[in-house]
Structure formats: structure tokens, C-alpha cells
Amino acid sequence: MISKLGQVMVYVDDQDKAVKFWTEKAGFTVIADKGSEDMGIRWIEIAPSEDSATTIVLHDKEVISKMSPELNLGTPSLMFYTDNVDKLYADFKERGVTTGELVNMRMGRTFNFADDEENYFAVMELLEE
């Protein structure tokens, strides 16, 4: 039986640029930066905090496509949660993050944002029930 989602793989064109975005603009932390020289692969694990239950692993899209050409290397549709969507929205704008409009939905307030490779993600502040 599956107990939780551990990692989400995100395939990027430039790992160093992606790490810079996620750490400097989105406030994530690097959990691990590892690789295998004999396989020519590097993976960088990031998360909103070191104790996050789920992490994102940034992989080089070109390397993975050569190793496993059958994989879908598209960007997953990720929804992040925040306790203060107004502050996060303002912080992202101040840091130059491409953001969509802040909108109200039945579940909460949300906006989309893009990383520096124009992969889009969403973040929501859930309404209290």
C-alpha cells in the first residue's frame, strides 16, 4: 500500500538555473545535490523546508531523455499551499517571478507562477472550513 508521495521529478534544461530560481526566488532549500559520474547524471533535491514530506528532484532533461527516451519529460502540474497568499504573491512580484492574477476560488485564493524556463505551477491558500 502506498503511504505518501515522496518525490516529484521535474525535468529542466538547466539545473543550476532551476536551483537558483527555486532557492532565490521561491524560497526553497537544497536538500541534496548528488550524481553519478559513471552514468553522467546529477540530481538536485529541493523542498520548501528540510522537513517537507514531499520533495522536488530536478533532473537534466537532455540526460534523462537519452537514458529513458520513453519517459514523458513534460512539467507536472503542481499545486503548492501557503498560509499567506497575499504575502507570497507580493514577494514573488518583488523578486521578478512571472505570476498570474490572484483569484478567488471556492477552495481558496490562488495564483499561477512560472519558473525561469516558463514552466507553470500554482499556489493556493485554502479557505478555513
Secondary structure as a PSIPRED ss2 file (coil, helix, strand):
# PSIPRED VFORMAT (PSIPRED V4.0)

   1 M C   1.000  0.000  0.000
   2 I C   1.000  0.000  0.000
   3 S C   1.000  0.000  0.000
   4 K C   1.000  0.000  0.000
   5 L C   1.000  0.000  0.000
   6 G C   1.000  0.000  0.000
   7 Q E   0.000  0.000  1.000
   8 V E   0.000  0.000  1.000
   9 M E   0.000  0.000  1.000
  10 V E   0.000  0.000  1.000
  11 Y E   0.000  0.000  1.000
  12 V E   0.000  0.000  1.000
  13 D C   1.000  0.000  0.000
  14 D C   1.000  0.000  0.000
  15 Q H   0.000  1.000  0.000
  16 D H   0.000  1.000  0.000
  17 K H   0.000  1.000  0.000
  18 A H   0.000  1.000  0.000
  19 V H   0.000  1.000  0.000
  20 K H   0.000  1.000  0.000
  21 F H   0.000  1.000  0.000
  22 W H   0.000  1.000  0.000
  23 T H   0.000  1.000  0.000
  24 E H   0.000  1.000  0.000
  25 K H   0.000  1.000  0.000
  26 A C   1.000  0.000  0.000
  27 G C   1.000  0.000  0.000
  28 F C   1.000  0.000  0.000
  29 T E   0.000  0.000  1.000
  30 V E   0.000  0.000  1.000
  31 I E   0.000  0.000  1.000
  32 A E   0.000  0.000  1.000
  33 D E   0.000  0.000  1.000
  34 K E   0.000  0.000  1.000
  35 G E   0.000  0.000  1.000
  36 S E   0.000  0.000  1.000
  37 E C   1.000  0.000  0.000
  38 D C   1.000  0.000  0.000
  39 M C   1.000  0.000  0.000
  40 G C   1.000  0.000  0.000
  41 I E   0.000  0.000  1.000
  42 R E   0.000  0.000  1.000
  43 W E   0.000  0.000  1.000
  44 I E   0.000  0.000  1.000
  45 E E   0.000  0.000  1.000
  46 I E   0.000  0.000  1.000
  47 A E   0.000  0.000  1.000
  48 P C   1.000  0.000  0.000
  49 S C   1.000  0.000  0.000
  50 E C   1.000  0.000  0.000
  51 D C   1.000  0.000  0.000
  52 S C   1.000  0.000  0.000
  53 A C   1.000  0.000  0.000
  54 T C   1.000  0.000  0.000
  55 T E   0.000  0.000  1.000
  56 I E   0.000  0.000  1.000
  57 V E   0.000  0.000  1.000
  58 L E   0.000  0.000  1.000
  59 H E   0.000  0.000  1.000
  60 D E   0.000  0.000  1.000
  61 K H   0.000  1.000  0.000
  62 E H   0.000  1.000  0.000
  63 V H   0.000  1.000  0.000
  64 I H   0.000  1.000  0.000
  65 S H   0.000  1.000  0.000
  66 K H   0.000  1.000  0.000
  67 M H   0.000  1.000  0.000
  68 S C   1.000  0.000  0.000
  69 P C   1.000  0.000  0.000
  70 E C   1.000  0.000  0.000
  71 L C   1.000  0.000  0.000
  72 N C   1.000  0.000  0.000
  73 L C   1.000  0.000  0.000
  74 G C   1.000  0.000  0.000
  75 T C   1.000  0.000  0.000
  76 P C   1.000  0.000  0.000
  77 S C   1.000  0.000  0.000
  78 L C   1.000  0.000  0.000
  79 M E   0.000  0.000  1.000
  80 F E   0.000  0.000  1.000
  81 Y E   0.000  0.000  1.000
  82 T C   1.000  0.000  0.000
  83 D C   1.000  0.000  0.000
  84 N C   1.000  0.000  0.000
  85 V H   0.000  1.000  0.000
  86 D H   0.000  1.000  0.000
  87 K H   0.000  1.000  0.000
  88 L H   0.000  1.000  0.000
  89 Y H   0.000  1.000  0.000
  90 A H   0.000  1.000  0.000
  91 D H   0.000  1.000  0.000
  92 F H   0.000  1.000  0.000
  93 K H   0.000  1.000  0.000
  94 E H   0.000  1.000  0.000
  95 R C   1.000  0.000  0.000
  96 G C   1.000  0.000  0.000
  97 V C   1.000  0.000  0.000
  98 T E   0.000  0.000  1.000
  99 T E   0.000  0.000  1.000
 100 G C   1.000  0.000  0.000
 101 E C   1.000  0.000  0.000
 102 L C   1.000  0.000  0.000
 103 V E   0.000  0.000  1.000
 104 N E   0.000  0.000  1.000
 105 M C   1.000  0.000  0.000
 106 R C   1.000  0.000  0.000
 107 M C   1.000  0.000  0.000
 108 G E   0.000  0.000  1.000
 109 R E   0.000  0.000  1.000
 110 T E   0.000  0.000  1.000
 111 F E   0.000  0.000  1.000
 112 N E   0.000  0.000  1.000
 113 F E   0.000  0.000  1.000
 114 A E   0.000  0.000  1.000
 115 D C   1.000  0.000  0.000
 116 D C   1.000  0.000  0.000
 117 E C   1.000  0.000  0.000
 118 E C   1.000  0.000  0.000
 119 N C   1.000  0.000  0.000
 120 Y E   0.000  0.000  1.000
 121 F E   0.000  0.000  1.000
 122 A E   0.000  0.000  1.000
 123 V E   0.000  0.000  1.000
 124 M E   0.000  0.000  1.000
 125 E E   0.000  0.000  1.000
 126 L E   0.000  0.000  1.000
 127 L C   1.000  0.000  0.000
 128 E C   1.000  0.000  0.000
 129 E C   1.000  0.000  0.000
